Amino acid sequence: MANNSSIEWTESTWNPVTGCTKISPGCKNCYAERMAYRLQAMGSPNYINGFELTTHEHILERPFQWKRPQMIFVNSMSDLFHQGVPLDFIQKVFDVMRRASWHTFQVLTKRSERLLALNQEIDWPANVWMGVSVENHNYTFRIDDLKQTSAQVKFLSLEPLLGPLPHLDLDRMDWVIVGGESGPGARPMEEEWATAIRDQCLKFDVPFFFKQWGGVRKKRNGRKLRGRTWDEMPAMAATMSLSAM
């Protein structure tokens, strides 16, 4: 439920919630769903319910066992702002993140409406980075919802990128991640889509992270965009660069 991660922009994952439901095109080939059923078949007790939404009280205190500061992706196997996660449980997760102040926590949601609706119920710690996923132009409203929250660090995950996003409003954004879809049935990402987002980040001086081209064989396709690797991080992560972790 908490382990080292192969995700390029984080160090570890912590999953006090597992399971989810699909709400937009980016969910079609959900890697977390595939992984959950695999873990269920392997007999993992935390995945006895497969990909059914499940909260795990016994996992809440896990970050306190990690003494070395690190970046932690919260709920890589779910969505903290899923409508089935009770408010009091969300507040418990934020309380742990606040008290485990030596870590940096990265929270990502597709459910920006609920994120915004609960904004006043959350005491936002400085060590929590809040992001939204946007896969195509039909979901840029999630960016507007995020901007209205009190999160101190805000970021975008444009993955899987399923269409062009030529007119992003990057004002008050601290970070942008771009990536293509990977795994079975992966839908292709056009180079022009990725470079256009990179250019917008350069224009607005927003750190840009190119995660992957994706595809069925994502390692073979690599991570270089126009001949170079883009691993930029928010300024507040300067003392916690991933290369030094």
PyRosetta script that sets phi, psi and omega in degrees:
from pyrosetta import init, pose_from_sequence

init()
pose = pose_from_sequence("MANNSSIEWTESTWNPVTGCTKISPGCKNCYAERMAYRLQAMGSPNYINGFELTTHEHILERPFQWKRPQMIFVNSMSDLFHQGVPLDFIQKVFDVMRRASWHTFQVLTKRSERLLALNQEIDWPANVWMGVSVENHNYTFRIDDLKQTSAQVKFLSLEPLLGPLPHLDLDRMDWVIVGGESGPGARPMEEEWATAIRDQCLKFDVPFFFKQWGGVRKKRNGRKLRGRTWDEMPAMAATMSLSAM")
pose.set_psi(1, -12.8)
pose.set_omega(1, 176.6)
pose.set_phi(2, -149.9)
pose.set_psi(2, 119.7)
pose.set_omega(2, -171.7)
pose.set_phi(3, -160.5)
pose.set_psi(3, 168.4)
pose.set_omega(3, 174.9)
pose.set_phi(4, -61.0)
pose.set_psi(4, 143.9)
pose.set_omega(4, -173.5)
pose.set_phi(5, -116.1)
pose.set_psi(5, 146.3)
pose.set_omega(5, 174.1)
pose.set_phi(6, -90.5)
pose.set_psi(6, -2.1)
pose.set_omega(6, 177.6)
pose.set_phi(7, -66.3)
pose.set_psi(7, 127.9)
pose.set_omega(7, -168.4)
pose.set_phi(8, -64.1)
pose.set_psi(8, -27.7)
pose.set_omega(8, -172.7)
pose.set_phi(9, -100.8)
pose.set_psi(9, 12.0)
pose.set_omega(9, 177.5)
pose.set_phi(10, -141.3)
pose.set_psi(10, -179.8)
pose.set_omega(10, 178.1)
pose.set_phi(11, -111.2)
pose.set_psi(11, -47.4)
pose.set_omega(11, -175.4)
pose.set_phi(12, -137.2)
pose.set_psi(12, 163.9)
pose.set_omega(12, 174.7)
pose.set_phi(13, -119.9)
pose.set_psi(13, 150.2)
pose.set_omega(13, -179.9)
pose.set_phi(14, -138.7)
pose.set_psi(14, 120.8)
pose.set_omega(14, -171.0)
pose.set_phi(15, -121.9)
pose.set_psi(15, 75.4)
pose.set_omega(15, 173.6)
pose.set_phi(16, -69.6)
pose.set_psi(16, -13.1)
pose.set_omega(16, 173.0)
pose.set_phi(17, -129.3)
pose.set_psi(17, 137.9)
pose.set_omega(17, 173.3)
pose.set_phi(18, -128.7)
pose.set_psi(18, 157.2)
pose.set_omega(18, 178.8)
pose.set_phi(19, 87.6)
pose.set_psi(19, 154.5)
pose.set_omega(19, -176.4)
pose.set_phi(20, -165.8)
pose.set_psi(20, -177.7)
pose.set_omega(20, 173.6)
pose.set_phi(21, -136.7)
pose.set_psi(21, 151.7)
pose.set_omega(21, -175.5)
pose.set_phi(22, -79.5)
pose.set_psi(22, 135.8)
pose.set_omega(22, -179.3)
pose.set_phi(23, -130.2)
pose.set_psi(23, -11.1)
pose.set_omega(23, -178.5)
pose.set_phi(24, -157.5)
pose.set_psi(24, 170.3)
pose.set_omega(24, -173.9)
pose.set_phi(25, -56.4)
pose.set_psi(25, -29.6)
pose.set_omega(25, 179.6)
pose.set_phi(26, -64.2)
pose.set_psi(26, -16.6)
pose.set_omega(26, -178.2)
pose.set_phi(27, -85.1)
pose.set_psi(27, -10.9)
pose.set_omega(27, -168.9)
pose.set_phi(28, -51.2)
pose.set_psi(28, -49.4)
pose.set_omega(28, -176.5)
pose.set_phi(29, -110.0)
pose.set_psi(29, 47.4)
pose.set_omega(29, -172.4)
pose.set_phi(30, -54.3)
pose.set_psi(30, 119.1)
pose.set_omega(30, 178.9)
pose.set_phi(31, -66.8)
pose.set_psi(31, -34.2)
pose.set_omega(31, -178.2)
pose.set_phi(32, -65.4)
pose.set_psi(32, -36.3)
pose.set_omega(32, 178.1)
pose.set_phi(33, -63.8)
pose.set_psi(33, -46.6)
pose.set_omega(33, 178.2)
pose.set_phi(34, -59.3)
pose.set_psi(34, -44.6)
pose.set_omega(34, -178.0)
pose.set_phi(35, -66.1)
pose.set_psi(35, -39.3)
pose.set_omega(35, -178.5)
pose.set_phi(36, -62.0)
pose.set_psi(36, -43.9)
pose.set_omega(36, 180.0)
pose.set_phi(37, -69.5)
pose.set_psi(37, -32.0)
pose.set_omega(37, 175.9)
pose.set_phi(38, -65.9)
pose.set_psi(38, -43.8)
pose.set_omega(38, 178.7)
pose.set_phi(39, -67.4)
pose.set_psi(39, -35.1)
pose.set_omega(39, 175.9)
pose.set_phi(40, -61.8)
pose.set_psi(40, -44.2)
pose.set_omega(40, 180.0)
pose.set_phi(41, -65.2)
pose.set_psi(41, -28.1)
pose.set_omega(41, 178.8)
pose.set_phi(42, -81.4)
pose.set_psi(42, -5.4)
pose.set_omega(42, 177.9)
pose.set_phi(43, 86.5)
pose.set_psi(43, 18.1)
pose.set_omega(43, 178.3)
pose.set_phi(44, -64.7)
pose.set_psi(44, 122.7)
pose.set_omega(44, -174.7)
pose.set_phi(45, -62.9)
pose.set_psi(45, -27.9)
pose.set_omega(45, -179.3)
pose.set_phi(46, -77.3)
pose.set_psi(46, -8.4)
pose.set_omega(46, 179.6)
pose.set_phi(47, -120.3)
pose.set_psi(47, 28.5)
pose.set_omega(47, 177.7)
pose.set_phi(48, -60.2)
pose.set_psi(48, -28.0)
pose.set_omega(48, 178.9)
pose.set_phi(49, -91.8)
pose.set_psi(49, 10.3)
pose.set_omega(49, -178.8)
pose.set_phi(50, 62.9)
pose.set_psi(50, -123.2)
pose.set_omega(50, -178.4)
pose.set_phi(51, -104.5)
pose.set_psi(51, 17.2)
pose.set_omega(51, 174.3)
pose.set_phi(52, -73.9)
pose.set_psi(52, 138.1)
pose.set_omega(52, -177.3)
pose.set_phi(53, -56.9)
pose.set_psi(53, 126.5)
pose.set_omega(53, -176.2)
pose.set_phi(54, -144.4)
pose.set_psi(54, 131.4)
pose.set_omega(54, 174.3)
pose.set_phi(55, -96.8)
pose.set_psi(55, 148.9)
pose.set_omega(55, -174.2)
pose.set_phi(56, -128.4)
pose.set_psi(56, 91.1)
pose.set_omega(56, 179.7)
pose.set_phi(57, -57.8)
pose.set_psi(57, -36.3)
pose.set_omega(57, -174.7)
pose.set_phi(58, -70.9)
pose.set_psi(58, -9.4)
pose.set_omega(58, 179.2)
pose.set_phi(59, -95.5)
pose.set_psi(59, -13.2)
pose.set_omega(59, -171.3)
pose.set_phi(60, -56.8)
pose.set_psi(60, -38.4)
pose.set_omega(60, -174.2)
pose.set_phi(61, -86.0)
pose.set_psi(61, 0.2)
pose.set_omega(61, -173.7)
pose.set_phi(62, -55.4)
pose.set_psi(62, -40.2)
pose.set_omega(62, -178.4)
pose.set_phi(63, -58.4)
pose.set_psi(63, -24.2)
pose.set_omega(63, 179.8)
pose.set_phi(64, -71.0)
pose.set_psi(64, -16.2)
pose.set_omega(64, 178.3)
pose.set_phi(65, -81.4)
pose.set_psi(65, -13.4)
pose.set_omega(65, 179.8)
pose.set_phi(66, -98.2)
pose.set_psi(66, 106.4)
pose.set_omega(66, -175.0)
pose.set_phi(67, -83.5)
pose.set_psi(67, -29.2)
pose.set_omega(67, 179.7)
pose.set_phi(68, -80.6)
pose.set_psi(68, 130.0)
pose.set_omega(68, 178.2)
pose.set_phi(69, -57.7)
pose.set_psi(69, 135.9)
pose.set_omega(69, 178.8)
pose.set_phi(70, -154.5)
pose.set_psi(70, 165.9)
pose.set_omega(70, 174.5)
pose.set_phi(71, -88.0)
pose.set_psi(71, 130.7)
pose.set_omega(71, -175.2)
pose.set_phi(72, -126.0)
pose.set_psi(72, 120.4)
pose.set_omega(72, 175.5)
pose.set_phi(73, -84.0)
pose.set_psi(73, 120.4)
pose.set_omega(73, -175.5)
pose.set_phi(74, -89.9)
pose.set_psi(74, 124.9)
pose.set_omega(74, 176.8)
pose.set_phi(75, 60.7)
pose.set_psi(75, 56.0)
pose.set_omega(75, 172.8)
pose.set_phi(76, -65.1)
pose.set_psi(76, -17.1)
pose.set_omega(76, -177.8)
pose.set_phi(77, -107.3)
pose.set_psi(77, 17.0)
pose.set_omega(77, -178.6)
pose.set_phi(78, -166.3)
pose.set_psi(78, -160.3)
pose.set_omega(78, 176.6)
pose.set_phi(79, -140.1)
pose.set_psi(79, 114.9)
pose.set_omega(79, -176.1)
pose.set_phi(80, -58.0)
pose.set_psi(80, -28.2)
pose.set_omega(80, -176.3)
pose.set_phi(81, -100.3)
pose.set_psi(81, 18.7)
pose.set_omega(81, 171.5)
pose.set_phi(82, -57.5)
pose.set_psi(82, 142.8)
pose.set_omega(82, -176.2)
pose.set_phi(83, -61.9)
pose.set_psi(83, -19.2)
pose.set_omega(83, 179.7)
pose.set_phi(84, -85.4)
pose.set_psi(84, -5.1)
pose.set_omega(84, 178.2)
pose.set_phi(85, -90.5)
pose.set_psi(85, 118.1)
pose.set_omega(85, -177.4)
pose.set_phi(86, -61.8)
pose.set_psi(86, 148.1)
pose.set_omega(86, 178.4)
pose.set_phi(87, -56.6)
pose.set_psi(87, -41.6)
pose.set_omega(87, -177.4)
pose.set_phi(88, -65.2)
pose.set_psi(88, -29.5)
pose.set_omega(88, 176.8)
pose.set_phi(89, -73.6)
pose.set_psi(89, -40.6)
pose.set_omega(89, 175.4)
pose.set_phi(90, -58.0)
pose.set_psi(90, -42.9)
pose.set_omega(90, 179.3)
pose.set_phi(91, -65.5)
pose.set_psi(91, -34.5)
pose.set_omega(91, 175.8)
pose.set_phi(92, -64.2)
pose.set_psi(92, -41.4)
pose.set_omega(92, 177.8)
pose.set_phi(93, -61.9)
pose.set_psi(93, -44.0)
pose.set_omega(93, 179.2)
pose.set_phi(94, -66.6)
pose.set_psi(94, -34.0)
pose.set_omega(94, 177.3)
pose.set_phi(95, -64.0)
pose.set_psi(95, -41.7)
pose.set_omega(95, 176.7)
pose.set_phi(96, -63.0)
pose.set_psi(96, -44.9)
pose.set_omega(96, -178.7)
pose.set_phi(97, -62.7)
pose.set_psi(97, -37.9)
pose.set_omega(97, 178.6)
pose.set_phi(98, -64.9)
pose.set_psi(98, -44.7)
pose.set_omega(98, -177.4)
pose.set_phi(99, -73.9)
pose.set_psi(99, -30.1)
pose.set_omega(99, 176.5)
pose.set_phi(100, -87.7)
pose.set_psi(100, 61.0)
pose.set_omega(100, -168.0)
pose.set_phi(101, -70.7)
pose.set_psi(101, -13.1)
pose.set_omega(101, -179.7)
pose.set_phi(102, -80.1)
pose.set_psi(102, -12.4)
pose.set_omega(102, 177.4)
pose.set_phi(103, -97.0)
pose.set_psi(103, 161.6)
pose.set_omega(103, 168.4)
pose.set_phi(104, -111.7)
pose.set_psi(104, 124.9)
pose.set_omega(104, -176.9)
pose.set_phi(105, -107.3)
pose.set_psi(105, 132.0)
pose.set_omega(105, -179.9)
pose.set_phi(106, -111.5)
pose.set_psi(106, 115.5)
pose.set_omega(106, -178.8)
pose.set_phi(107, -111.8)
pose.set_psi(107, 133.8)
pose.set_omega(107, -176.2)
pose.set_phi(108, -132.1)
pose.set_psi(108, 133.6)
pose.set_omega(108, -178.9)
pose.set_phi(109, -138.8)
pose.set_psi(109, 150.8)
pose.set_omega(109, 167.0)
pose.set_phi(110, -97.8)
pose.set_psi(110, -9.3)
pose.set_omega(110, -174.3)
pose.set_phi(111, -100.3)
pose.set_psi(111, 66.8)
pose.set_omega(111, -174.5)
pose.set_phi(112, -68.0)
pose.set_psi(112, -28.0)
pose.set_omega(112, 179.3)
pose.set_phi(113, -62.9)
pose.set_psi(113, -44.2)
pose.set_omega(113, 179.4)
pose.set_phi(114, -71.1)
pose.set_psi(114, -37.3)
pose.set_omega(114, 175.1)
pose.set_phi(115, -52.9)
pose.set_psi(115, -49.6)
pose.set_omega(115, -178.7)
pose.set_phi(116, -67.6)
pose.set_psi(116, -39.4)
pose.set_omega(116, -179.2)
pose.set_phi(117, -63.2)
pose.set_psi(117, -30.8)
pose.set_omega(117, -177.6)
pose.set_phi(118, -97.1)
pose.set_psi(118, 1.9)
pose.set_omega(118, -174.1)
pose.set_phi(119, -51.7)
pose.set_psi(119, -44.8)
pose.set_omega(119, -177.2)
pose.set_phi(120, -72.5)
pose.set_psi(120, -13.0)
pose.set_omega(120, 178.9)
pose.set_phi(121, -89.9)
pose.set_psi(121, -2.7)
pose.set_omega(121, -174.4)
pose.set_phi(122, -113.1)
pose.set_psi(122, 133.3)
pose.set_omega(122, 172.0)
pose.set_phi(123, -93.3)
pose.set_psi(123, 105.3)
pose.set_omega(123, -169.3)
pose.set_phi(124, -82.6)
pose.set_psi(124, 111.8)
pose.set_omega(124, 176.1)
pose.set_phi(125, -76.0)
pose.set_psi(125, 155.3)
pose.set_omega(125, -179.3)
pose.set_phi(126, -69.2)
pose.set_psi(126, -21.1)
pose.set_omega(126, -176.6)
pose.set_phi(127, -91.3)
pose.set_psi(127, 13.0)
pose.set_omega(127, 176.9)
pose.set_phi(128, -108.7)
pose.set_psi(128, 121.4)
pose.set_omega(128, 173.9)
pose.set_phi(129, -97.4)
pose.set_psi(129, 125.9)
pose.set_omega(129, -177.6)
pose.set_phi(130, -109.6)
pose.set_psi(130, 128.0)
pose.set_omega(130, -179.4)
pose.set_phi(131, -131.3)
pose.set_psi(131, 162.5)
pose.set_omega(131, 173.1)
pose.set_phi(132, -126.2)
pose.set_psi(132, 149.8)
pose.set_omega(132, 176.1)
pose.set_phi(133, -93.6)
pose.set_psi(133, 135.4)
pose.set_omega(133, 177.5)
pose.set_phi(134, -135.6)
pose.set_psi(134, 117.9)
pose.set_omega(134, -177.0)
pose.set_phi(135, -99.5)
pose.set_psi(135, -25.6)
pose.set_omega(135, 176.3)
pose.set_phi(136, -156.9)
pose.set_psi(136, -178.1)
pose.set_omega(136, -170.9)
pose.set_phi(137, -67.0)
pose.set_psi(137, -17.5)
pose.set_omega(137, -179.8)
pose.set_phi(138, -72.1)
pose.set_psi(138, -10.8)
pose.set_omega(138, -174.4)
pose.set_phi(139, -121.4)
pose.set_psi(139, 18.8)
pose.set_omega(139, 177.2)
pose.set_phi(140, -68.9)
pose.set_psi(140, -13.9)
pose.set_omega(140, 175.9)
pose.set_phi(141, -60.5)
pose.set_psi(141, -23.6)
pose.set_omega(141, 178.4)
pose.set_phi(142, -63.3)
pose.set_psi(142, -31.7)
pose.set_omega(142, 178.2)
pose.set_phi(143, -65.7)
pose.set_psi(143, -44.1)
pose.set_omega(143, 178.8)
pose.set_phi(144, -62.0)
pose.set_psi(144, -41.1)
pose.set_omega(144, 177.4)
pose.set_phi(145, -61.4)
pose.set_psi(145, -45.6)
pose.set_omega(145, 180.0)
pose.set_phi(146, -59.3)
pose.set_psi(146, -41.8)
pose.set_omega(146, -177.2)
pose.set_phi(147, -61.8)
pose.set_psi(147, -26.4)
pose.set_omega(147, -177.6)
pose.set_phi(148, -85.0)
pose.set_psi(148, -2.7)
pose.set_omega(148, 179.0)
pose.set_phi(149, -85.4)
pose.set_psi(149, 169.9)
pose.set_omega(149, 179.9)
pose.set_phi(150, -95.3)
pose.set_psi(150, 11.5)
pose.set_omega(150, 176.4)
pose.set_phi(151, -57.7)
pose.set_psi(151, 136.1)
pose.set_omega(151, -175.5)
pose.set_phi(152, -81.3)
pose.set_psi(152, -24.9)
pose.set_omega(152, 175.7)
pose.set_phi(153, -127.1)
pose.set_psi(153, 125.3)
pose.set_omega(153, -175.9)
pose.set_phi(154, -122.7)
pose.set_psi(154, 137.2)
pose.set_omega(154, -179.6)
pose.set_phi(155, -143.6)
pose.set_psi(155, 164.5)
pose.set_omega(155, 180.0)
pose.set_phi(156, -119.3)
pose.set_psi(156, 137.5)
pose.set_omega(156, 170.2)
pose.set_phi(157, -112.7)
pose.set_psi(157, 104.0)
pose.set_omega(157, -179.3)
pose.set_phi(158, -96.0)
pose.set_psi(158, 69.0)
pose.set_omega(158, -174.2)
pose.set_phi(159, -153.8)
pose.set_psi(159, 133.4)
pose.set_omega(159, -7.0)
pose.set_phi(160, -70.6)
pose.set_psi(160, 131.4)
pose.set_omega(160, 180.0)
pose.set_phi(161, -77.6)
pose.set_psi(161, 113.7)
pose.set_omega(161, -173.2)
pose.set_phi(162, -110.0)
pose.set_psi(162, 3.9)
pose.set_omega(162, 179.3)
pose.set_phi(163, -172.8)
pose.set_psi(163, 170.6)
pose.set_omega(163, -178.5)
pose.set_phi(164, -71.0)
pose.set_psi(164, 147.3)
pose.set_omega(164, 175.2)
pose.set_phi(165, -131.5)
pose.set_psi(165, 73.9)
pose.set_omega(165, -170.6)
pose.set_phi(166, -79.4)
pose.set_psi(166, -12.5)
pose.set_omega(166, -173.9)
pose.set_phi(167, -132.0)
pose.set_psi(167, 56.0)
pose.set_omega(167, 178.7)
pose.set_phi(168, -72.8)
pose.set_psi(168, 141.2)
pose.set_omega(168, 172.6)
pose.set_phi(169, -95.4)
pose.set_psi(169, 99.3)
pose.set_omega(169, -174.6)
pose.set_phi(170, -96.5)
pose.set_psi(170, 9.7)
pose.set_omega(170, 176.5)
pose.set_phi(171, -59.9)
pose.set_psi(171, 130.8)
pose.set_omega(171, 179.5)
pose.set_phi(172, 67.2)
pose.set_psi(172, 18.2)
pose.set_omega(172, 172.1)
pose.set_phi(173, -94.7)
pose.set_psi(173, 138.9)
pose.set_omega(173, -176.7)
pose.set_phi(174, -101.2)
pose.set_psi(174, -11.3)
pose.set_omega(174, -173.9)
pose.set_phi(175, -170.4)
pose.set_psi(175, 145.5)
pose.set_omega(175, 175.6)
pose.set_phi(176, -134.1)
pose.set_psi(176, 128.4)
pose.set_omega(176, 175.2)
pose.set_phi(177, -110.6)
pose.set_psi(177, 136.7)
pose.set_omega(177, 175.6)
pose.set_phi(178, -126.6)
pose.set_psi(178, 138.5)
pose.set_omega(178, 177.1)
pose.set_phi(179, -158.8)
pose.set_psi(179, 150.3)
pose.set_omega(179, 174.5)
pose.set_phi(180, -88.0)
pose.set_psi(180, 162.0)
pose.set_omega(180, 179.7)
pose.set_phi(181, -74.2)
pose.set_psi(181, 145.2)
pose.set_omega(181, 178.7)
pose.set_phi(182, -127.4)
pose.set_psi(182, 165.4)
pose.set_omega(182, 176.5)
pose.set_phi(183, 93.7)
pose.set_psi(183, -175.5)
pose.set_omega(183, -178.1)
pose.set_phi(184, -57.6)
pose.set_psi(184, 133.5)
pose.set_omega(184, 178.4)
pose.set_phi(185, 74.9)
pose.set_psi(185, 14.1)
pose.set_omega(185, -176.1)
pose.set_phi(186, -56.2)
pose.set_psi(186, 131.8)
pose.set_omega(186, 177.4)
pose.set_phi(187, -89.8)
pose.set_psi(187, 139.3)
pose.set_omega(187, -172.6)
pose.set_phi(188, -71.7)
pose.set_psi(188, 150.7)
pose.set_omega(188, 173.6)
pose.set_phi(189, -112.3)
pose.set_psi(189, 132.0)
pose.set_omega(189, 179.3)
pose.set_phi(190, -82.1)
pose.set_psi(190, 142.0)
pose.set_omega(190, 179.9)
pose.set_phi(191, -59.5)
pose.set_psi(191, -37.0)
pose.set_omega(191, -177.9)
pose.set_phi(192, -62.9)
pose.set_psi(192, -34.6)
pose.set_omega(192, 178.5)
pose.set_phi(193, -62.7)
pose.set_psi(193, -45.6)
pose.set_omega(193, -177.4)
pose.set_phi(194, -69.3)
pose.set_psi(194, -43.1)
pose.set_omega(194, -178.1)
pose.set_phi(195, -68.6)
pose.set_psi(195, -33.1)
pose.set_omega(195, 178.1)
pose.set_phi(196, -65.1)
pose.set_psi(196, -38.2)
pose.set_omega(196, 177.5)
pose.set_phi(197, -69.5)
pose.set_psi(197, -42.1)
pose.set_omega(197, 176.0)
pose.set_phi(198, -56.3)
pose.set_psi(198, -44.5)
pose.set_omega(198, -178.5)
pose.set_phi(199, -64.9)
pose.set_psi(199, -36.3)
pose.set_omega(199, 176.7)
pose.set_phi(200, -65.9)
pose.set_psi(200, -38.7)
pose.set_omega(200, 177.7)
pose.set_phi(201, -64.3)
pose.set_psi(201, -41.8)
pose.set_omega(201, 178.2)
pose.set_phi(202, -62.4)
pose.set_psi(202, -40.4)
pose.set_omega(202, -179.4)
pose.set_phi(203, -63.9)
pose.set_psi(203, -40.3)
pose.set_omega(203, -176.9)
pose.set_phi(204, -97.0)
pose.set_psi(204, 6.2)
pose.set_omega(204, 178.3)
pose.set_phi(205, 57.9)
pose.set_psi(205, 46.3)
pose.set_omega(205, 177.7)
pose.set_phi(206, -108.3)
pose.set_psi(206, 127.1)
pose.set_omega(206, 179.1)
pose.set_phi(207, -54.8)
pose.set_psi(207, 135.8)
pose.set_omega(207, -174.8)
pose.set_phi(208, -119.5)
pose.set_psi(208, 130.7)
pose.set_omega(208, -179.9)
pose.set_phi(209, -124.9)
pose.set_psi(209, 115.4)
pose.set_omega(209, 176.9)
pose.set_phi(210, -95.6)
pose.set_psi(210, 109.5)
pose.set_omega(210, -171.5)
pose.set_phi(211, -78.2)
pose.set_psi(211, -48.3)
pose.set_omega(211, -175.6)
pose.set_phi(212, -173.7)
pose.set_psi(212, 157.9)
pose.set_omega(212, 169.1)
pose.set_phi(213, -79.6)
pose.set_psi(213, -29.8)
pose.set_omega(213, 180.0)
pose.set_phi(214, 81.9)
pose.set_psi(214, -149.3)
pose.set_omega(214, -175.4)
pose.set_phi(215, 96.5)
pose.set_psi(215, 177.8)
pose.set_omega(215, -179.7)
pose.set_phi(216, -66.4)
pose.set_psi(216, -35.5)
pose.set_omega(216, 178.0)
pose.set_phi(217, -115.7)
pose.set_psi(217, 77.1)
pose.set_omega(217, -170.9)
pose.set_phi(218, -66.7)
pose.set_psi(218, -32.5)
pose.set_omega(218, -179.8)
pose.set_phi(219, -65.0)
pose.set_psi(219, -39.0)
pose.set_omega(219, 178.8)
pose.set_phi(220, -65.8)
pose.set_psi(220, -36.4)
pose.set_omega(220, -178.4)
pose.set_phi(221, -75.3)
pose.set_psi(221, -23.6)
pose.set_omega(221, 171.2)
pose.set_phi(222, 76.8)
pose.set_psi(222, -167.0)
pose.set_omega(222, -173.4)
pose.set_phi(223, -129.2)
pose.set_psi(223, 5.4)
pose.set_omega(223, -176.6)
pose.set_phi(224, -83.9)
pose.set_psi(224, 136.8)
pose.set_omega(224, 176.4)
pose.set_phi(225, -118.0)
pose.set_psi(225, 116.5)
pose.set_omega(225, -177.8)
pose.set_phi(226, 52.7)
pose.set_psi(226, 43.9)
pose.set_omega(226, 171.3)
pose.set_phi(227, 87.2)
pose.set_psi(227, 1.5)
pose.set_omega(227, 179.2)
pose.set_phi(228, -143.0)
pose.set_psi(228, 160.4)
pose.set_omega(228, 177.1)
pose.set_phi(229, -93.8)
pose.set_psi(229, 135.4)
pose.set_omega(229, 179.7)
pose.set_phi(230, -113.3)
pose.set_psi(230, 105.6)
pose.set_omega(230, -178.1)
pose.set_phi(231, -121.6)
pose.set_psi(231, 33.7)
pose.set_omega(231, -176.9)
pose.set_phi(232, -68.1)
pose.set_psi(232, 145.2)
pose.set_omega(232, -179.1)
pose.set_phi(233, -129.3)
pose.set_psi(233, 161.4)
pose.set_omega(233, 175.2)
pose.set_phi(234, -57.5)
pose.set_psi(234, 151.3)
pose.set_omega(234, -177.3)
pose.set_phi(235, -56.6)
pose.set_psi(235, -34.0)
pose.set_omega(235, -178.0)
pose.set_phi(236, -70.5)
pose.set_psi(236, -6.7)
pose.set_omega(236, 177.7)
pose.set_phi(237, -98.5)
pose.set_psi(237, 6.8)
pose.set_omega(237, -175.3)
pose.set_phi(238, -57.6)
pose.set_psi(238, -33.5)
pose.set_omega(238, -179.6)
pose.set_phi(239, -88.1)
pose.set_psi(239, 0.8)
pose.set_omega(239, 179.7)
pose.set_phi(240, -129.4)
pose.set_psi(240, 41.8)
pose.set_omega(240, -177.3)
pose.set_phi(241, -57.8)
pose.set_psi(241, 142.6)
pose.set_omega(241, -177.2)
pose.set_phi(242, -61.5)
pose.set_psi(242, -31.4)
pose.set_omega(242, -178.7)
pose.set_phi(243, -68.0)
pose.set_psi(243, -20.5)
pose.set_omega(243, -178.4)
pose.set_phi(244, -97.2)
pose.set_psi(244, -3.7)
pose.set_omega(244, -176.3)
pose.set_phi(245, -80.3)
pose.dump_pdb("model.pdb")
